[in-house]
């Protein structure tokens, strides 16, 4: 299975591209280096019955399973920027005269972005280019798995109980009060200047739980995101809609019938929705934007070790790009 269409339409982008290291050596005129073998970059997938649920999606020792899920296919590739946004980002950090606090709103993918942000900032702190950690740029994580947790001002597994999404048990007054509590704790008290929203993963996972709807349509998800924007807009915080991440073709996604719908197609559809929301809402609210990192994540969409979270070079490049886009407008 070859990732032809989804990969190749993203390889050439103004922000950068993934290159085979042979090409990189040629560009750098390192012709004396030993060239790596070039193989077709086949789609990584998890064959049926190859998952061990107790080992968090790790492959069995079966040879066919190992070949299908092997990550070494991505080793010959590295991301090369076509612009100087990383250098510009470093310079911008030193010029800002007010605190820029980027709060990633979401669950595990937002956690990874937050941790990667911390790691990048710490690396810059130790860099010879930046002798001390930039005092005006920081990041944090605001936990939310579903839009309705923000709509209802609650959190699954937290204090209080999240009712069913369509529950009418909460009065509008109580719900508004709960929203205010959530906003104060998650956005206002931490003094978030930018709320980077990522609420795709859990709604589209579709694993059976009482708090999940039986069926989700794109329009329903769009309405939920619009509602979240309306709620967070009360704080005057800058709202950033980031492009969502597809999951790799793990067993839950590729089986018939699937019980996980975080597919490349659905991710693309949701990114188009988010981009259109940002265009429409920015006409009335100037503090809403969309940051698209598809040129970084798209070509290597199936490279996450756990089929979902980008913790390697992809994640580092993504966070640098997100921060650079945010600081452009500070």
Secondary structure, 3 states (H helix, E strand, C coil): CECHHHHHCCCCCCCCEEEEHHHHHHHCCCCCCCCCCCCCCECCECCCCCEEHHHCCEECCCHHHHHHHCCHHHCCEEEECCCCHHHHHHHHHHHCCCCEEEEEEECHHHHHHHHHHHHHHHHHHHCCCCCCCCCCEEEEEEECCCHHHHHHCCCCCCCCCCCCCCCCCCCHHHHHHHHHHHHHHHHHCCCCCEEEECCCHHHHHCCCCCCCCCCCCHHHHHHHHHHHHHHHHHHCCEEEEECCCCCCECHHHHCCCCCCCCCHHHHHHHHHHHHHHHHHHCCCCCCEEEECCHHHHHHHCCCCCCCCCCCCHHHHHHHHHHHHHHHHCC
